[in-house]
Amino acid sequence: MGESIDFIKDRALKTLSAANQVQSTWTSQEAPFAALQAGRTAIVGDPAATPPMVGQEAITSQKEQAMLAARGAWDAALDQLHRWTVQGVGMAKNRFRGNAAKLGSLSGLTAKGGQPQDDPGRGAGVGVGVVGGGRDLGAVAGEHAGGVQGAAGAM
């Protein structure tokens, strides 16, 4: 896609260059030279203008960078949530190690994680569930933050 956009921008620049050379005799039913120039400026911007005009390309690039930064923060928070979930499952199993009934209920509890594409049914790839069927204690980590605490407190 980047190549086709670059090709289109290059052709537009060449068209504007040719139109500028024949501007005195330029006649067009669709767009005068000034309208073509304004369209190009809206896309690529004009830093020499007063005040400088930021083009759509620069705005899109800034928004993409912000989106990537937000995604990085989301991934980091999701990783932290997974670590807490693993820790919570371990703490619950350790706390109830002397209670056979409660430990039996917890024995199938796991906190598995991975990439979202590893298990598309699990949303973001982090979850608390029961191995081999039975109760699901919060299939997606984002359903409620107290997944393990709620499960351990209920037993």
Phi, psi and omega in degrees: 000323181299323180294319181292323177295316178298321178297314181297316179296320179297316179295320179296319179297318179292322177296317178295321179297315179294319179296323179296322180292327182250024187303322182296330180251007183290123172225133180215138178283339186264312184206129174286168183304318182299322179291321177297315180296318179296321178296317178296318181296323178297328181278310186262345179086175179213094181291343181277346181289160177241115350290160182301138180261123178271126181278168180297328178298315181294319179297316179298318179297318179296317180294323178295319178297319178296320179295318179294323177294318179294321178295320177298318178295320178298313180298319179296318179294322179293321176297318179296318178299320178296317178299317179295323179295314177299316180297317180296318177297317178297318180295318179297316179295322179292318182297320185259023181295335179269354181251103187299322183293312181290320178296325176297322177292328182272346187300328180270000182282130179227161172233093182256148180222167178177191178283149181305327180287345179292324184214084187298337179285350183258017177069248186273004175090003178237128181201167174241126182210179180250130179285135175080023177093194181090204182289141174254118187268041179113079188302325180242133184303330182282353181298312173206141187289337184266032185311304183284319180298317179297321181291316181290323181289334183281346186265000000 
